[in-house]
């Protein structure tokens, strides 16, 4: 077989496999669960015994808190009973302010029950 024939065969094989390679979808660098876990870079105290009683998901409550304190970085979350209400208690650090902003969101209906800045 001469060099030209060999080159022609190699080029044809290469062109034939190119569409197959283009159809393959790239795999994500991290699985979805790892991305969600990575998004939660805060201290989290959420007892399973209380989690079964919530009506508002943690993700929904986090979105409510982000609207309440735009630009705040979440430091911690606690799901707890307080004054007879099941609440998500969030602590956020706000750039340029000492201390933390604490926001209480009802785990039942998503209402903001309290929001106050605590300077330490």
C-alpha positions as CSV (number, residue, x, y, z in Angstrom):
1,X,0.0,0.0,0.0
2,X,1.5,3.3,-0.9
3,X,1.6,6.4,1.3
4,X,-1.2,8.2,-0.5
5,X,-3.6,5.3,-0.1
6,X,-2.8,5.0,3.6
7,X,-3.3,8.8,4.1
8,X,-6.7,8.6,2.3
9,X,-7.9,5.8,4.5
10,X,-6.8,7.6,7.7
11,X,-8.6,10.8,6.6
12,X,-11.8,8.9,5.7
13,X,-11.8,7.2,9.1
14,X,-11.2,10.5,10.9
15,X,-14.0,12.2,9.0
16,X,-16.4,9.3,9.8
17,X,-15.8,9.4,13.5
18,X,-16.0,13.2,13.9
19,X,-19.8,13.4,13.9
20,X,-19.9,10.8,16.7
21,X,-17.5,12.8,18.8
22,X,-19.5,15.9,18.3
23,X,-22.7,14.2,19.5
24,X,-21.2,13.2,22.9
25,X,-22.2,15.6,25.7
26,X,-19.5,16.7,28.1
27,X,-19.9,15.4,31.6
28,X,-20.3,17.9,34.4
29,X,-17.2,18.5,36.5
30,X,-19.2,17.7,39.7
31,X,-22.4,15.7,40.1
32,X,-25.5,17.8,40.8
33,X,-25.6,16.8,44.5
34,X,-22.0,18.0,44.9
35,X,-22.9,21.3,43.3
36,X,-25.8,21.8,45.7
37,X,-23.6,20.8,48.7
38,X,-21.0,23.2,47.4
39,X,-23.6,26.0,47.3
40,X,-24.2,25.6,51.0
41,X,-21.0,26.9,52.5
42,X,-22.5,27.7,55.9
43,X,-23.0,26.1,59.3
44,X,-26.2,24.1,59.2
45,X,-28.2,22.7,62.2
46,X,-31.3,21.1,60.7
47,X,-32.6,18.2,62.9
48,X,-34.3,15.4,61.0
49,X,-37.1,15.4,63.6
50,X,-38.0,19.0,62.7
51,X,-37.4,18.7,59.0
52,X,-40.4,16.4,58.5
53,X,-42.6,19.2,59.9
54,X,-41.6,22.0,57.5
55,X,-43.9,23.2,54.7
56,X,-41.3,25.6,53.2
57,X,-38.1,24.1,51.8
58,X,-34.7,25.3,52.9
59,X,-34.0,26.5,49.3
60,X,-37.2,28.6,49.3
61,X,-36.4,30.1,52.7
62,X,-32.9,30.9,51.6
63,X,-34.3,32.8,48.6
64,X,-36.6,34.7,50.9
65,X,-33.6,35.6,53.1
66,X,-31.6,36.7,50.1
67,X,-34.4,39.1,49.1
68,X,-34.6,40.4,52.7
69,X,-30.8,41.0,53.0
70,X,-29.4,41.6,49.5
71,X,-25.7,41.0,49.2
72,X,-25.5,39.3,52.6
73,X,-23.3,36.2,52.9
74,X,-25.1,33.4,54.8
75,X,-23.0,32.3,57.8
76,X,-25.4,29.8,59.4
77,X,-28.8,28.3,59.5
78,X,-30.7,26.7,62.3
79,X,-34.2,25.0,62.1
80,X,-35.8,25.4,65.5
81,X,-38.9,26.0,67.6
82,X,-39.0,29.5,68.9
83,X,-42.0,31.1,70.7
84,X,-44.2,28.2,69.5
85,X,-43.2,28.7,65.8
86,X,-41.1,26.4,63.7
87,X,-38.5,28.8,62.1
88,X,-35.5,28.9,60.0
89,X,-33.0,31.2,61.8
90,X,-30.5,32.6,59.4
91,X,-27.3,34.6,60.3
92,X,-25.8,36.7,57.5
93,X,-22.7,38.7,57.3
94,X,-23.2,42.1,55.6
95,X,-20.2,43.7,54.0
96,X,-19.2,46.9,55.8
97,X,-21.2,46.1,58.9
98,X,-19.8,44.6,62.1
99,X,-21.7,41.6,63.5
100,X,-24.4,39.6,61.8
101,X,-27.9,40.2,60.6
102,X,-30.4,37.5,61.9
103,X,-33.5,36.7,59.9
104,X,-36.3,34.4,61.1
105,X,-38.4,32.8,58.4
106,X,-41.5,30.7,59.2
107,X,-40.9,27.1,58.1
108,X,-44.6,26.8,57.7
109,X,-45.7,29.8,55.5
110,X,-42.4,31.5,54.5
111,X,-43.2,34.8,56.2
112,X,-40.3,36.9,57.6
113,X,-41.0,36.9,61.3
114,X,-38.0,39.0,62.3
115,X,-34.9,40.7,60.8
116,X,-32.4,42.5,62.9
117,X,-28.7,43.4,62.9
118,X,-26.7,42.4,65.9
119,X,-23.4,44.3,66.2
120,X,-21.0,42.3,68.4
